[in-house]
Amino acid sequence: MPVAEALPVGTTSSGEEALLRGKFTHPPGHPGAGTASVYQTDTNQIIRLIDFKSTTGPNLFVYLATDKSATEFINLGLLKSTGGDQNYDIPTGVKVTDYPCVLV
């Protein structure tokens, strides 16, 4: 299960504020890669998977989680693609600092 751990970062040049960023980690031998960042736009927060690569599989979902074991999590929806950049809306009222891991 690919996991991105959150790290604090600054403001991006596009004007969106990058709140959290982490590199995806994978089990040994897993071909995945990429970065997950949380961005604040004028209207909402989004998770952006950048240069993301993962294995294929049925019904892959993206989650915000309290830890790598997904003790508590929020489902952000089906994985849109196993490669490239993609965005996922974070539900209103969710504090990303309470869910510092992104799981796929």
N, C-alpha and C positions, 0 to 999 in steps of 0.2 A: 504494500500500500504506500504510494508516494506521499511524503509528508513535507510540508514547509514550516519551519519554525520562524516565528516573528522576531524581527530586530528593529529597533527604532531608526528612522532615517529622516532626512530633511525635506524641503520643498523642491518639487521638480521644476524644470524650466517651462513646462506647459502651463503652469499655474495651478495644477491640481496638487494637493498636498499629499505626499506619500506618507501614510501614517505608520505602516509596518512593512517590512520586506524580509523575505527569507528564501534561501536556496532550497530546492527540493532535495530530500535525502531518500535513498532507496535501499532495499536489501542488496547484498553483494550479488553481482551478476545481472541486476535489473537494468534495462537499457534507458531508463528515464532520465530526464534533465529538466532544468528550467528554474524560474524564479516566480514567487507569488508576492504580490504587493497589494496593500489596501490603500485605496485612494478616496479622498473626500472631494466630491464635485459640488457644484452649487446646490444640488437638490438631494443627493444621497451619497452613500458610501458603496464602493464596488471592490470586489476582489479581481485583480487582473493577473492571469497566468501569462508569463512572458517567456517566449522561446520554449514552451512546454512540450515535453515528449513523454509519452507513456505507452504501455502495452495496451492492446485492444482487449475488449471483453464485453459481455452483455451487461447492460444496466450499470454503468459506472457513474457515480455521483460525486459532487464536490461538497465538502462539509467544512464548516468552522467547528473546531473542537477545543475543549479545555486542555487536552493532552494527546499524546500520540496513541493512546489506547482508546480514544473517543469515549471517555467516561461520560461526558456530556457533549452534545453536538447540535448543530443547526444545519439542516440539509438545504443547500443552495440550488439544487437541481441537477439534472443529468449533465454529464460531461459533454460539452459541445463538440469536441474534437480531441483526438489523441495526439495532436501536434499543433504548434503555432501559438498565437496570442488569442486570448479570450477573456471576456468579462462576465462577472456574476454579481448581481445586486445583493447587497446585504440588507436584510429586513430592517425597517425603521425601528429605532429603539434598541437595537442590539449594540452592546459595547464590545468592540473588537478586542479590547484589552482583556475581556473575560474569556475570549476564545482565541488564544494566540497561535493555534495550529490550523493549517489548511490541509485537509485530507482528501485524497482522491481514491 
